Amino acid sequence: MTSDLGFVISDLGSTLRVRHSLLTFCFLILTMSSTLFSQKILIPMDLKQTDHLKAYGIAYWALSKNLDVDWLLNYRAGSFMLDGLDIVAKECRIRGVQFEEISGAQSAQIYSEILAENTNMDVIRLEKVPKIAVYVPPNFLPWDDAVTLAMEYAEIPYDKIWDDEVISDKLLKYDWIHLHHEDFTGQYGKFFAQFSTTPWYVEQQTMYEKEAKKLGFNKVSEMKKAVARKIKDYVGSGGFMFAMCSATDAFDIALAAENTDICDVMYDGDPSDVNAQKKLDFSKCLAFENFTLEKNPLVYEYSDIDFPPSTIAPAVSNPETDYFTLFEFSAKYDPVPTMLTQDHANIIKGFMGQTTGFKKGLIKKNITVLAEKEGSEEIKYIHGNYGRGTFTFYGGHDPEDYQHAVGDPPTDLNLHKNSPGYRLILNNILFPAAKKKQQKT
């Protein structure tokens, strides 16, 4: 990562709180003379917004043009405020994003309302465009993954990287990485029972084995473990990581199994270690602990982290009653989780995946839970710090395709412009723009 973006992530909340106090003072002084405020453009993110997803693209575009963006946390569902420039209004019209042109007096009133001590709102200044990478195999298709689908639709640019770039530390050039639903355990998604003879599975295994050999590893599982450790180091040095579906639990399982073989013969040519469970080191995991591996190589599941288990989820899940609830945080004192949960709905439609959600009892105590399915053990959305960086895990595959299967057609986001589930993904993409430079001591 570029050095000027480095900062101690554990201090981000306190840094933003100090900035809040300073902003409050400044804004209260300025509101006494509203003529000091120029005309602004407000991009509302409540139910009046015509295209919530492309609104994030406008914010990213503005940052790429060196324009400041204020993220108004909890004001009209997390709206954006920009200077009232013609180029901003024009871009909103082109992309079909609803905006409001407001006067200096109106903007002063809005800022004053947000910064009042008795409101659960705040202003976060987005200052620098994040450089984004997506960890994907070479045969990746954008519609295979909800995050890249969201970025393509919102017109947010990203680079694709894979194992060779990660091993050679090219990941450090980026501020944010998304992990495509990759199996870091080296078990090829545990698709063996259903798809081992299909051309795409055979091609995938051949490609991964060639890549492992090229990079000097005897097994794909050893290569994937090394990649997981590199990504963990990236987070520790100040990077932002976001993962969905099976990339979440598979990542932590690979870290815990660093020194033991958990892959059966059809995956790596030899049997797994019979004592693998006892040899897991949970201290190396980012989010989970005390989980039990699924040792049967023919079962479409990695461990008991996934909740409900993939083996029974289709039978017990009902899209008509499956919803999860976002937690509410203090915008002024917990700005990070507040940013990550900005939405125009707090009860959101559930959706399944190889990893649908996370079992509450297996999540480490220092992890912040952002959303849960009330009345169950299912946690849907979590966030945590590691070293100077952060990671966010979001269960499920596609927020607008309840039970996405291999070979299903891509989701058309033109039909889901106001998806609350997809908004959570895009919150994570803008989150690094609020990073502050490390203060020299």
Order of alpha helices (4+ residues) and beta strands (2+ residues): alpha-beta-alpha-beta-beta-alpha-beta-alpha-beta-beta-alpha-beta-alpha-beta-alpha-alpha-alpha-beta-alpha-alpha-alpha-alpha-beta-alpha-beta-beta-beta-beta-beta-alpha
